Amino acid sequence: VLKLNGFEYFTCYVYILFSCQTEELLCLEGDPDLQFLLKGGDLLKVKSRSWRKTRFFRLNDDCKTMWQQTSKTFKSDSGFSLEDIDSVRYGRQTEGLRKYTDLSVEDRCFSIIFKSRRKNVDLIASSKEEAKRWVRGLEKVITGMHNLNRQQNTEHWIYNCMRKADKNADNKMSLKELKHFLRQINIEVDDSYAEMLFKKCDRSQSGTLEGSEIKHFYDLLTYREEIDVIYAKYASTNGQMSSGDLLDFLQYEQREPVSSEYVQKLIEKYEVDEIAKQNKCMSKDGFLMYMNHEEGSIFNPAHKGIYQDMRQPLNHYFISSSHNTYLMEDQLKGPSSTEAYIKALMKSCRCVELDCWDGANGEPVIYHGHTLTSKVLFKDVIEAIKEYAFKTSQYPVILSLENHCSVEQQKIMAHHLTSILGSALLTQPLGYQMPTTFPGPEVRLLKITYMHDADSVSEEDEAAELKEAEQKPKEKSSNKIKLAKELSDMVIYCKSVHFSTFEHSRDNHNFYEMASFKESKAMNLAENSGKPGPFCLKYDLFIIYPCFQTPLNLFLSLKWFTVALNFQTPCKEMELNQGRFLPNGKCGYMLKPEFQRDPASQFDPKNLSVGPWLQKKTLHVMIISAQQLPKINKDKQKSIVDPLVRVEIYGVPADNASKQTHHIDNNGFNPTWNTDFQFTVHVPELALVRFVVEDYDAASHNDLVGLYTMPFTSMQNGYRHVPLLTKRGSLIPSAGLFVHIMALDGE
C-alpha cells in the first residue's frame, strides 16, 4: 500500500478500513460477471416494432454508471447511474417487450427499470447465456452498492469526486483541482480557506497533494467534531470505549435496555481494529461504523420486520391502497400501463384499483373513463398482478374492480381471473362455517377480490355517467341492473354498497359490506355526524379516494381512515403514506391502535379528554448536522445548496406542528445547526414525524433536498442518523441528518 501513489493510496486506505463489514462490492474486483460488464457488448435496444437498433453498453470504470455507445464514441449524455435503477428484469417482463417482441426471444430479453419516470430500457441479447450474464452482473453490482453503509457510501462517493477533479489523471491534486473537488461535493469556500487547507496538507511543499497528503486532506475534510465529543465523553478506558463504557452510552444516552452480551456482539460486528476487539473495546472508527448502521439509525430495527399481530380481521388494519392504479402520470390524458401496477405492488400496495370498460375485439380494457388516458388490456393487468403481488409482501392483495362492462365482457373478465390466477384466487369463504368477520392478513391468500357493481361506482365516475345517462337514459338504465353471475360469484368478503350515514352503516350492515367515497364527503361526514360518528369505521372497510379535480393526493387529517392514494404522484401525501407503512416489514398492513378496534371506544380526535389514546409525550429534537447533501442543480458546477431542516408532526389536530432551523450558506457537505425543538404529542400511536431538508431560496420556493417520514412509535431515542429519501421515495445513499431525540412522558 505504501508503494502506491495518489488516489490509489487513498483507495486502498478507504477500502481496507471498511471492507471488514461489507464485501459484496469490494470483492467483485476479479468477478467474471463484473469483468464482463466492464468489457461491455452489443445489445439490441427495442422501442417499438419498427425501432430496433444495436447499441454498445458497458459499465464505466467507477462501477456506478452505465454508458451507451453510438457509432465510435461515447456520448456524455447517454449514460445513466446505477443508483437510478430500480430493478433489472430477465425475460419479457415489461409492457414494451411483450408488445413489440415475440415469445421466441423470451430467454434473450431483459429490461432495466428506473426509479424515476424515465422510460424502461428494453434490450435483447445475442443469446440466453449473455442475457443472464448482463442481469446477473448488474444485480451483483447494484446489490453491493445498496449493502454499503452510509460511511462506505461516503468514502466511495468522495473517491469518485476526487477522480473527476483530477483533470490530467496524474494521481495528484493541484490547488485548482482541489477547489473544483470541493464544489463537486457541495461545499463552497473562499480562496483563502482553500489555500490554507491545501498548504496544511502539502507537507512536501511540492505544490500538489499526493500519497499520504491526500489521506491527510481526506481526514481533515471528513472530521466530525460532534462524533468526537460524544465518543470522548464515554471513552474512559485508555482513550477507547470499553464494553462497560459502551453499555453506559447505550443505556443512558440511547435509552436502550441492553445487556453486556449485546454490547459484545456490537464490538464483534463493527470494530475495525483487531487489537481493540481482542481487548473488548470499541475505537472511534468502530464507533462511527456502529453509528452509521441500523443500530444507530433513528428507525427502530425491531420494527423492520413483521412485529405486529397479523391474526386480527382485515378491518383492524390500515391497508396501503392505491387509487387509479393503472395510471403512470396525468389523471386526464396520461398513459395507462401494467407498469403502474408493478410499481405500486413493489411498494407493498395491498389494494389496487381496476376501472374496467368494454374494449375492442371482445377484450375488456382498463383506463380512466371519460378521459383521454390510454387503455391497457384487463388480462395483461391480471398477469402482471399475479407475477408481482408478493415480491415485497406476503400478505393479501385486494382487487378493486370498478365495473363498467357489458355482461358479455364481464364474463371475459371472470374467465381471465380464474384462468390466470387459478387456485390462487379466493373464490369461497375460508373455513367450514359461514364467516362472521374478515379473515386476518396472516392467511396466505394470493388475492381477495371485491368489486364495485354498476350501482356503486366511485362518485367521480358516477357524475360522468349521470351526464351520459341524460343522453341515453334507456340504455344506461338497462346497463345499471345487469351483472354477470360468473363475475358476481367471485365477490366473497367485500361487497360494495352505497353509504348513507355513519349511524345507518353502524346499525344496518353486514361485516362484508364496504363503501368508498371521495375525501370531501369523508371529511364532511366525520365532522358533522357527531359522536360516535366516524368510529363505526372499526366495524367495516371504508376506502377514501382523492378528489378528481386535482392530480395531487389530498391526505385526510383524519389518520384512522384508510385512504387510497395516487401512487404515481410524488407529493407530501404519498411521503406520509410511505412513512406510515415503513414498519412491520413494509408489508402494506399496519395494525390500528386498540382504541380504534374497540367497539366501545369513544375516541374523538377533536375532543381528546381522558382515554387510553391519551399518552402525552414531550418530544425534544436537536438537529445537529447533515452530511453529503446532494446538489440540486447538477448542471451548474458552482451551484451549492443553502440547507435548512424542518421537523413536522402529523396526527390528531392537536398534534400537528412544524418547526425549522435557519439556513446555512453554501454548505451541503457538512452543515451544522445544533438547533433544539420541542413538541407536545397527545396521541403518539397516530403521529408521524417528518424530516425535510430544503435548499433555501429568498426569491422563490425552496427546493427539496431530501426527506424522511416515520411513525412516532418507531423512533429511537438518543443520538441517531436520519436517512434521506428523494421525493419518489428512493434512498440518497450517502446523505443524512445527525440528530438527538428524546421522547419523555407527560410535559
Secondary structure by P-SEA (a helix, b strand, c coil): cccccaaaaaaaaaaaaccccccccccccccaaaaaaabbbbbbbbccccbbbbbbbbbcccccbbbbbcccccccccccccccccccccccccaaaaacccccccccbbbbbbcccccccccccccaaaaaaaaaaaaaaaaaaaaccaaaaaaaaaaaaaaaacccccccccaaaaaaaaaaacccccaaaaaaaaaaacccccccccaaaaaaaaaaaaccaaaaaaaaacccccccccaaaaaaaaaccccccccaaaaaaaaacccccaaaaaaccccaaaaaaaaaccccccccccccccccccccccccccccccccccccccccbbbbcaaaaaaaaaacccbbbbbcccccccbbbbccccccbbbbbaaaaaaaaaacccccccbbbbbbccccccaaaaaaaaaaaaaaacccccccccccccccccccccccccbbbbbbccccccaaaaaaaaaaaaacaaaaaaaaccccaaaaaacccbbbbbbccaaaaaccccccbbbbbcaaaaaaaaaccccccccccccbbbbbbccccccccccccccccccccccccccaaaaaaaaaacccccccccccccccccccccccccccccccccbbbbbbbbbccccccccccccccccccbbbbbbbbbccccccbbbbbbbbcccccbbbbbbbbbbbbcccccbbbbbbbbbcccccccccccbbbbbcccccccbbbbbbbcccccccccccccbbbbbbccc
